[in-house]
Amino acid sequence: MTFPFSACPAAPRAGLLAGLLLSTAAAFLAPSAAHAQKYITAAGLRIGGGQYGLTLQQKFAPKATIEGLALASSREISATLLAERHFGILGPSLNYYLGAGGHLGHHKDDGTFGGFDVIIGAEYKIAFVPLVVSVDFKPTVEINSADWARFPTAFSVRYIIIKEKTSFLGGIFDGKDQKKSKSKKKDKGKGGGLFGL
């Protein structure tokens, strides 16, 4: 869904987008104890907002990903790059994310265009299957386009290419196991008896 420049006053739209950008910046800086996504790399298909295309997410920090989008519609093509922060909801299988970035594209009538994006979405890792499904809302500010701003929603399905390695029961016993293995190594190093056996 798109709104032309004359559809609503510029001040409320600018305030809305500024608020989303500030919220996104605060989310990236805020600590979060919950686990986030269960994958390192995932790629798939995205559809919505009158566009369809490809999506690729790559984890670069414990709770953050870079997402690249290659999108097409009947009259334009575009590429978008977003940095996203993930927050767990009831464990790592379900989470929501906030992000921001930018896009470049080409429209058959208007030529080259660009802009700035913010995104808020939710994703779910389907149990026992290497698939992640997500829905998102990604408002944009457009530069050199017939539309001043756009407010699309979309649905994505991604296949997990590289899975996040997790330990049994989320690592509850990791600390104890590491201490035991260190003490065993020390005992072996000391040796025993007359001949060091």
C-alpha positions as CSV (number, residue, x, y, z in Angstrom):
1,M,0.0,0.0,0.0
2,T,1.4,3.4,-0.9
3,F,0.3,6.9,0.0
4,P,1.1,9.7,-2.5
5,F,2.6,13.0,-1.2
6,S,-0.7,14.8,-1.1
7,A,-2.5,12.0,0.9
8,C,-1.5,13.3,4.3
9,P,0.4,16.3,5.8
10,A,4.2,16.0,5.9
11,A,4.6,16.8,9.6
12,P,2.7,13.8,11.1
13,R,4.5,11.4,8.7
14,A,7.9,12.9,9.5
15,G,7.1,12.6,13.2
16,L,6.0,9.0,12.8
17,L,9.1,8.0,11.0
18,A,11.4,10.0,13.4
19,G,9.7,8.1,16.3
20,L,10.3,4.7,14.6
21,L,14.0,5.6,13.9
22,L,14.5,6.6,17.6
23,S,12.8,3.5,18.8
24,T,14.9,1.4,16.6
25,A,18.1,3.1,17.8
26,A,17.1,2.6,21.4
27,A,16.4,-1.1,20.8
28,F,19.9,-1.7,19.4
29,L,21.4,-0.1,22.5
30,A,19.1,-1.8,25.0
31,P,20.3,-5.0,26.8
32,S,18.2,-8.1,26.4
33,A,18.6,-11.3,28.4
34,A,16.3,-13.4,26.2
35,H,17.6,-15.6,23.5
36,A,17.0,-14.4,19.9
37,Q,16.9,-16.2,16.6
38,K,18.0,-19.9,16.2
39,Y,20.0,-19.5,12.9
40,I,23.1,-17.8,11.5
41,T,22.1,-17.6,7.8
42,A,18.6,-18.0,6.3
43,A,17.3,-17.2,2.8
44,G,14.0,-17.3,1.1
45,L,11.0,-15.6,-0.5
46,R,9.2,-12.4,0.4
47,I,5.8,-11.1,-0.8
48,G,3.8,-8.1,0.1
49,G,3.2,-4.4,-0.5
50,G,2.7,-5.1,-4.2
51,Q,6.2,-6.6,-4.5
52,Y,7.8,-10.0,-4.4
53,G,11.4,-11.1,-4.2
54,L,14.3,-12.6,-2.2
55,T,15.4,-12.1,1.4
56,L,18.7,-13.1,3.0
57,Q,19.4,-12.7,6.7
58,Q,22.9,-13.1,8.1
59,K,23.7,-13.0,11.9
60,F,26.6,-10.7,12.8
61,A,26.2,-10.3,16.5
62,P,24.5,-12.4,19.3
63,K,21.1,-10.7,18.7
64,A,21.5,-8.8,15.4
65,T,21.3,-9.6,11.7
66,I,21.9,-7.9,8.4
67,E,19.0,-8.5,6.0
68,G,19.2,-8.0,2.2
69,L,16.1,-7.7,0.1
70,A,15.9,-7.9,-3.7
71,L,12.4,-6.9,-4.7
72,A,10.4,-6.5,-7.9
73,S,7.0,-5.3,-9.0
74,S,5.3,-4.6,-12.3
75,R,7.1,-1.3,-12.8
76,E,10.2,-1.3,-10.5
77,I,13.0,-3.2,-9.0
78,S,14.9,-2.4,-5.8
79,A,17.5,-3.6,-3.3
80,T,17.3,-2.9,0.4
81,L,19.9,-3.4,3.2
82,L,18.7,-3.5,6.8
83,A,20.4,-3.9,10.2
84,E,18.0,-5.7,12.7
85,R,18.0,-6.4,16.4
86,H,16.1,-9.5,17.6
87,F,14.3,-10.0,20.9
88,G,13.2,-13.4,22.1
89,I,9.5,-14.1,23.0
90,L,9.1,-17.3,25.1
91,G,12.4,-18.7,23.9
92,P,14.4,-18.6,20.7
93,S,11.7,-20.0,18.4
94,L,9.5,-16.9,18.4
95,N,11.0,-13.4,18.4
96,Y,10.3,-9.9,17.2
97,Y,12.8,-7.5,15.6
98,L,13.4,-3.9,14.9
99,G,15.7,-2.4,12.3
100,A,16.6,0.4,9.9
101,G,18.5,0.8,6.6
102,G,18.1,2.1,3.1
103,H,17.2,1.1,-0.5
104,L,18.0,1.9,-4.1
105,G,15.9,1.0,-7.1
106,H,14.8,1.8,-10.6
107,H,11.2,2.7,-11.7
108,K,10.1,2.5,-15.4
109,D,8.6,6.0,-15.2
110,D,10.6,7.9,-12.5
111,G,14.0,6.4,-13.1
112,T,16.4,5.8,-10.3
113,F,15.1,6.3,-6.7
114,G,16.3,5.6,-3.2
115,G,15.2,6.1,0.4
116,F,15.4,5.2,4.1
117,D,13.6,2.2,5.7
118,V,12.6,1.2,9.2
119,I,11.2,-2.3,10.0
120,I,9.3,-4.0,12.8
121,G,8.5,-7.7,12.5
122,A,7.9,-11.0,14.2
123,E,9.3,-14.4,13.1
124,Y,8.8,-18.0,14.1
125,K,11.2,-21.0,13.7
126,I,9.0,-23.9,12.8
127,A,9.8,-26.9,15.0
128,F,11.7,-29.9,13.4
129,V,11.8,-28.1,10.0
130,P,14.6,-25.7,8.9
131,L,12.1,-23.0,8.1
132,V,11.5,-19.5,9.5
133,V,8.3,-17.6,8.8
134,S,7.9,-13.9,9.4
135,V,5.6,-10.9,9.0
136,D,6.8,-7.3,9.0
137,F,5.8,-3.7,8.6
138,K,8.5,-1.6,6.7
139,P,7.7,2.1,6.2
140,T,10.0,4.0,3.9
141,V,10.8,7.6,3.1
142,E,11.3,7.9,-0.7
143,I,13.8,10.2,-2.6
144,N,13.2,10.9,-6.3
145,S,10.0,9.0,-6.4
146,A,6.3,9.8,-7.1
147,D,5.5,8.6,-3.6
148,W,6.9,10.6,-0.6
149,A,6.5,7.6,1.7
150,R,5.3,4.0,1.6
151,F,3.9,1.7,4.3
152,P,4.1,-1.9,3.1
153,T,3.6,-5.1,5.1
154,A,5.0,-8.4,3.9
155,F,5.3,-12.1,4.6
156,S,8.5,-14.1,4.3
157,V,9.5,-17.7,4.4
158,R,13.2,-18.5,4.8
159,Y,15.2,-21.7,4.7
160,I,17.9,-22.0,7.4
161,I,21.2,-22.5,5.6
162,I,23.4,-22.3,8.7
163,K,21.9,-23.4,12.0
164,E,22.8,-21.8,15.3
165,K,24.6,-24.4,17.5
166,T,22.9,-24.8,20.8
167,S,23.8,-27.1,23.6
168,F,21.4,-29.5,25.5
169,L,18.8,-27.7,27.5
170,G,20.2,-24.3,26.4
171,G,23.5,-24.7,28.1
172,I,22.2,-25.1,31.7
173,F,24.9,-27.7,32.5
174,D,27.8,-26.1,30.5
175,G,29.4,-24.3,33.4
176,K,29.5,-27.5,35.6
177,D,30.8,-29.6,32.7
178,Q,33.6,-27.2,31.9
179,K,34.7,-27.1,35.6
180,K,34.7,-30.9,35.8
181,S,36.7,-31.3,32.6
182,K,39.3,-28.7,33.8
183,S,39.7,-30.5,37.1
184,K,40.2,-33.8,35.3
185,K,42.9,-32.3,33.1
186,K,44.7,-31.0,36.2
187,D,44.6,-34.4,37.9
188,K,46.0,-36.1,34.8
189,G,48.8,-33.5,34.6
190,K,49.9,-34.1,38.2
191,G,50.2,-37.9,37.8
192,G,50.3,-40.3,40.7
193,G,52.4,-43.1,42.3
194,L,56.2,-43.6,42.0
195,F,56.4,-43.7,38.3
196,G,53.9,-40.8,37.6
197,L,51.1,-43.2,36.5
